[in-house]
Amino acid sequence: IQVTGVEGKTIGGIVLQQGATTRVDSLKYVEIAGATNGIETYNCGNATEAVIGKMEYVKISATDTGMLISAPVGTAKNCEIYGENIGIVMYRKGTYSTTLTLEDSKVTGKNVAIFVHDENFYDENKVNIGKVELKIDTNTELISTNNDYIIETKLGMKEEANSTIEYNNSKCVATKEDGSVEYYIEHSCSKEWSFDENGHYHICEKCGEIDTVVKHQYVLDETT
């Protein structure tokens, strides 16, 4: 699918609307190029099943977002998803749910590989009750070319119990003051030593965790 863009307009490669009644069972060996958003779900309501059942060997190269989904999506396996801005955006609004499983895939975005967010993240009076579920296997590669974090979430604190993110390759997870969360591949530890009664260690400047503690070694003064 080769999309020819029109200046000033957002054009999707594959766009699903009214996904509560419209569904794509599977996409296989599909290549999408030139779209603003490679795959987009829009106004899918309370879809009770995945609006895209499964994706296999799908390759997306989009000028903004590889996949923009606000509905349940099944498993994407052996896929390459690239967005000039963000690889994948998962968006929850009210009672809408958004789900995705990635296996043996590669997701790349200049600013972040995957961005998961609520419409009402900054409004404590509004509650999103749809389900958020993102599962990523250890064979999936996430790349962010401008930032060092590869997943960012902005999920309201009231809805944390209804959200699941599984990504075992991330060794550093930092929660910001506003409640947003950033997932990093590695810790970024200070070069300066910190210490307590147990020993010396370095502190990660992103998440505050400490690295391996080097225990104190006491020297016996034989002159006393």
N, C-alpha and C positions, 0 to 999 in steps of 0.2 A: 504494500500500500504506500504509494508515493504521494504525499500531500503537497500541493502548491499553495503557499501561504498568501494571504491578502493583508496588506499593511493595515495595522490598527484593529485587526479582527483576530479573535481566538478560534482556532480551527483544530478539531480533534481528529485523530486517525480513526479510532473506533469509539463511538459515543453511545452509551446506553442510557435511555431515558425511561422513566416510569418502570423501573426495574422490578417492581412488585409483580408485574405481569409479563415483562419481557426478559428473556434469559438467553444467554449464549452457553450452550453445553460445553464446548471446548474450542480452544484455539491451538493449532499445531502447525509448526513450520511457517509461521507468519512473520513478515518483516514490515515494520512501520517506520517511515522516515519523513521528516519535513513538517510534521504536525506540531502545533503549539503544545498540546498534551497528547501523548501517544494513545493512551486508553483513558477514557473518562466516563465516570458514572455520574448521572445528574438526576436529581429529584426521584430517586429510586424508592422513596417511602420506606415502609417497614417490610422489606423483602424478607421472607422467611427461609429462603434458600439462597445459595450463592448465585449472584447474577451472572458471573462467569464461573462455570463449573471447574475447569482446569485449564492451565496453559502449559504447553510443552514446546521447547525450541522456538520461542518467540523472541524476536530481536527488535528493540525499540530505540530509536534515536530521535528525541524531541527537542524543540527549541526552548522549551520552558520546563515541563514536568513529564517524566516518562510515563507514570501512571498516577492519575488523580482519582481516588476512589472514596466514595462516601456510602458504601454498601458492602455486604458480604461478598468476598471473592474467595474461590477455592485455593488450590495449590498451583504455584508457578514453579515448574521444574525445568532445569537446563535452559534458563532464559537469560538474556542480556538486556538490561533496562538502563537507559541513559537519558538524563535530562540536563539540559544546559544550565538549569537553575537547581532543581531537585530531582533525584531519581524517582522516588515514590512519595506521594502525599496521601496519608490516610486521615479522613476528616469525619468526626462525629458531630451530629447535630440533633439535639433533642432525643427522640426515641430511635433515631436511625442507628444502626450498628454498622461497624466496618471491621472486616476480618481478612487476613491474608496469611498464607504459609509459603515460605520460600525454601526451595531445595536445590542444591547444586547449581546455583545461579550467581549472577554478578549484577550488582546495582551500583550505579555511579551518578553522582551529582556534584556540581561545582561547589555549592554551598553546603549541602548535606545529602547523604545518600537516602535517608528515610526521615520524613517529618510526620509525626503523629500528633494531631491536635483536636481540641474541642472548639466549637464556635464560641461558646460562652466562657472561655478560660478566665477572662478578666472580670466576669460578672458573677459575684457570689450569690446573687439572687436567682440566677437561672441554673437549672440542673440538667445535665445531659445524662440520660439513663440507658442509652443504647450500649451494646457491648463493643469493646475494643479488644481485638485479639490479633497479635502479630507473633508469628512463630518463624524462626530462622534457624536452619540447621548449620552445623559446623563447616560444611563444604561450601556455603554461600559466602561470597566475597563482597564486602561493602567498602566503597571508596568515596571519599570527599576530597576534592582537589584544592579547595580554598581554605577549609577548616580542618582541624585535627580531630573533631568529633564526627562520628559517622551516623548516629541516630540522635534526633532531638524530639522530645515530647513536651507538649503543653496540654496536660490533662488536669482539669480542675480537681482539687483535693477531695471534694465530695464524691467524685466518681471513681476514685482510685480502686475501690473494691470491685468495680466492674470492668477493669482493664487488665490485660495480661500481655506482657512482652517477654518473649523467651529468646535470648541471644547469648549463647555461652562463650562466644569468642571475645566479648568485651571484658577487659580486665579492670576497667575504671569507669565508675558510674557516679556522676557528680550532680547533686541537686542544688539548684540555684535559689536565691532568696525569694524569687517570685513563684517558686514551685515547679518550674520547668526542669527537665532532666536531660543531661547530655551523656551519651555513651561514647567512650574512647576505646581504642584498641589497646593502648598501654597507659600505665601511670606516667606522670611527669613529676618526678621527685626532685626536691630541692637539693642542691649540691652541699648545702650546709648541714652539719650534723645537729640533731636534737638528742636529748638524753633524759632518762629518768632513772629510778633506782634499779631497773632491770637491765639497762644497757643503752647503747647509742643506736640511732636509726635516722632515716631520711623520711620526710613527710611529703606526700603527693600534693602538689600545688593546686590540683583540680578538685580532688574529692576529700582530701584530708587524711586518707589512710596512711599507715606507715609501712615501710618495707621491712626486710628481715632485721630483727634486733640483734646487734652484736653485743654479747654479754661483756660486762666489765671484767677486766683481768687485773687482779690486785698483785702488787709487788711487795714482797716481804722485805722489810728493812732490817737487815741483820745487825745493824749498829745499835738497835734499841733492845 
